[in-house]
Amino acid sequence: MSQPHDLIVGIIGGMGPEATIDLMARIIELTPATEDSDHIHMLVDNNPKVPSRIDAIVNRAPIDPTPTLIAMAQGLERQGADYLVMPCNTAHAYHEAIAAEISIPFLNLLELTARAAVQKVPGLCKVGLLGSSALGLTKIYEPIFANLGVEVCYPDPAQQQDIMHLIKTIKAKKTASDAGLILAKATNQLLAKDVGVIIIACTELSLVTDLLQQHLVTVDAADVLAREVVRRSTRGSASSASEDLSIR
């Protein structure tokens, strides 16, 4: 008989390292466990040496993270992962290329997050995205939300620069004294565009959600992913990792 938690999750991490550990901590916290053996088996490649996604996409540097990300995915598959996740939103610009080179399911964080948003707010028309500048350039969230009848809004350029400064500060393990103000200005700007939900679409920003204004309706992509991992890996069936259209 299958035992619970027999699906092994592989995590393509290191973008950034602390955010990867945060995802693992969320998974552990959400897992209904009474002893060690109840927890989920996680294989983690916490690789901070992945070429910069921001440099590649925003700064158009002559680097390509794709080969490194594919090698990480293939390594996790060889080690026995039943399915893969990648907590970095921006890196999902390479999701399709990675998925094409592996034979196990690869959950799409963006699709899971979009689905969570429309489930949270019935009749949702607009969402506001808080994430890296690369999300606005690649627009990788837009077709996913468009299929659900939802428009994606971004902070204005000046506010987006402040958000990027905050993300870099968090990555450097420094405290931004104006972090709360930066988030408040960006979210107020998005609310002025009549968004129904604020999407926390960067794992670094997920580390400081306690600084957000309490009245905001938010969907944190990191939380969505952690809950999906727990749901899949505690069902005790290898088929559960490939049930949804969001995996590839």
Protein Blocks (a to p, Z undefined) as FASTA:
>chain_A
ZZehiaccdddehiafklmmmmmmmmmmmpccfbfklpccddddddfkbccfklmmmnop
abdfklmmmmmmmmmmmnopabdcdfblklmmmmmmmmmmpcbdcddfklmmmmmmmmmm
ghiabdcddddfklmmnommmmmmmmnopacddddfklmmmmmmmmmmmmnopacfklmm
mmmmmmmmmmmnopabdcdfbfklmmmmmmpcfkbccddfklmmmmmmmmmmmnopaklm
mmpmklZZ
